[in-house]
């Protein structure tokens, strides 16, 4: 999408509602789930509007997109860099409250002789409900 214009950065009614929905949950929902929640208060909103606004909010640094390849994305209302654990059985995504190791950015940048803007580390396994 590139750089956002001043108009694109405006917090519209739809963006405010999407952000409120995401900040009000820790379930790391899909766009479809966000759409169903927003539609309760803004009945004429379209799924396309939700997708476009999720992209804009992500570019604005207000939310994180957790991309799982071409299958689907989940969205996080906490824009701060943090880790996630994903259950391989039920697909639950859980925030992991560990200090993010920022030194890795410089170590990797040195190894590839480039620049690292950010990194994302995720853990995969079985949650407490599914581990049996």
N, C-alpha and C positions, 0 to 999 in steps of 0.2 A: 504494500500500500504506500510506502514511502513516507515522506514528511507530511504531517497533518497540518492543514490550514487552520487559522483561528476559528473559522466557522465549524470545522470538523471537530475541534477540541471542546466545543460548547457542551455543557452537561444538559442534554435534552431530558424531557420527562421520561422517555424510554430508557436512556442511559442511567438516570438516577434510580429507576426502579430495578433495572438489571443489577446494578451495583448493590443496592439494598438487599436484593434476594441472595446474591452471592456472599455478601458479608454476614448474612443471617444464618448461614449453614456451614457445616464443616464436612458435608458429604461429597464435595468436589463433583458437582453435577455435570451432566451433559447439556448441550444446547437445547435439546428437546425438553429436558426437565425444567430448565430456566424458562423456556417458552410457556410451558403449562402453568408455572407460578405467576409469571408476568401477565398472562392472559386473564387471570382472575381479576386483576385491577384495570387492565387495559385490554378489553375484549377484542378490539379490532387490530391488535398488533399481529404482524405476520412472522412466521419462522425466519424468513429472509431478513427481516428487520433485526431480529434477535442475533443472528449470525453476524451481520454487518456491525452491530453495536458491540458485540463481544470482541470483534477484531479491533475496533477503535479503542475500546477500554483497555485492551491489552497493549496496544501501541502507546496509549497515554500513560502506561505504567500503573494503572489502577487495579488490574487483576493479572493472574498468571494463566496461561493456557498450558495444560498438561497434555501433550500430543502423544498418542499411542499408535504411531504409524498411520496407515491409511484407514484403519478401522474406525477410530473415533477420537475425540478430544474431550477432556474434562476441564472444568474451570475452577479456579481458586480465588476467592475474594481477598486473600491475604497476598499482597504483592511483594512482600519481603522474601528474600531468598531463604528457603528452608527445604528440608528433605521430606520425602514422602515414602510410605510403605504401601504397596499394592498387594492385596490378597489374590493369589492365583486361582482360588476357587470361587469366591463370591464377588470379586472385582472391587471390593471396598478400597478406597484410598484414604489413608490416615496420615495426618501431619505428624512428623517426627521432630520432637523438640530437642535437637542437638545443635551445638554451635557449628555454623557452616565454616568449613576450612577454606578461607580465602587465599591462603598461601599457594594452594594448588593452581590457581589461575596463573601466577607468575612462573611456577615450575613447568607447567604445560607450555606456556608462551615461550619459555627458554628452549624447551625441547623441540618445538616446531618452528622456532625462530619467527614467531608471529605474535599476534595479540589476542588474548582471550577477553571477551566482554563479560561473560558469565559462564557458570557451569550448573548443570543439574544432575544431581545424584539421586537415584531412586533405589529403593530396596523392594525385593519381591519375595514372597513366601506365603505362609498361611496365617491368617489372623487367629485370635484366641477362640473364635466361634468355629473355625473350620479346621483347626490343627489336629483334631482327633481322627 
